[in-house]
Amino acid sequence: MPTAVTHHSASQRLERWAVATLREAGAIVECERHGWMRERGDPEALARALCVARDDPPPGLCSSDALAAIGEVLAATGDTCPDCSRHGEPEDPPRFK
């Protein structure tokens, strides 16, 4: 059976890397009800993500590009879930590591 090959642009791969790095560091979490990413406001978690971007950027990228990608994802991420806010639902409590 043939397998579908998905091609992602370099910017999509970089964004996915930045989201994964922020999630792994605990700087962002996913709303369990709606799937939106939310910033946790944890400076230590953000520092861990920035350290990864600076010291271990994705292959083929310099640390300044990796740091910029982290910044772009954070700029697009709020601290509340838009769907929870819209429907008056309580937010999931932040999970601390």
N, C-alpha and C positions, 0 to 999 in steps of 0.2 A: 504494500500500500504506500503510495507516495506521501512524503511529508511536506507540509507547507513551510517554506522558509520565509521568515519575517525579517525585513531589513529596516533598521531604525537609523535615522540620521545621527550624525555625531552629536548634535545638540540634544536629541532625545536621550541618547545613551548617557551623556554628561548629566542631564537632569535626573535620570533614574539613579545614577551613581550618587548624586548629591542627596536625593531623598533617602536612599538606603543608608548613607553615611550618617545623616541627621537622625534617622530612626534608630540605628544601631547605637549611637551615642546617647540616645534618650532625649534629644532636643525637640523632637516632634513625635506626636502619637496620632494614631488613626481613631476617629470617632467610630466606636463599635456599631452604632446604629446606621450611620450614613456613609462612612468611608472617607470623609474629608480629613485631611491632615490638619492638626492643630499644633501650634507652637506651645511648648510647656513653660517657657519663661525661666528655664533653669540655666543660669550662667555657666555652671560647671559642665553641663552636658554640651552646651554650645562650644565651650572651650575645647572639649574633647573632639568634637566634629571639626573644628577649625585646625586643630593639631594634626588630625588625619589628613586634611586637605593640604596643609603646608608640608608635612613630612612624607606623605605617601599618596601623591596624586595618582589618578588613573594613568595607565601606560600611554605615553605619547603626549601628555599634557604637563605644562609647568605648574608649579604650585599657585602662581597668581591666577591662572585660569580656573583651577580647582576652587580656590577661595572665592572667586567671583561667582562660580556656580552655586556654592553654598549660600552666598548672599542673595542671589536671585531667587532661590527656592524659599528662603526665609522671608523675603520681601513679598512673596505671593502667598504666604501662609499666615492666616490669622490665629488668634488665640481662642477663638470660639468656632464651633461648627455652624455654618450658615443655616443648615436645615434645622438643627436643634433650636437655634435662635428664632428662626422664622415661625416655628410651630410651638414655641413656648415650652419645649421639652427640656428637662434637666440635662446638663452636660455630663458626660462620663467623667468621673474623677480622674485627675492626672495620675499616672502610674510612675512612681519613683523607683529607680533601681537601687 
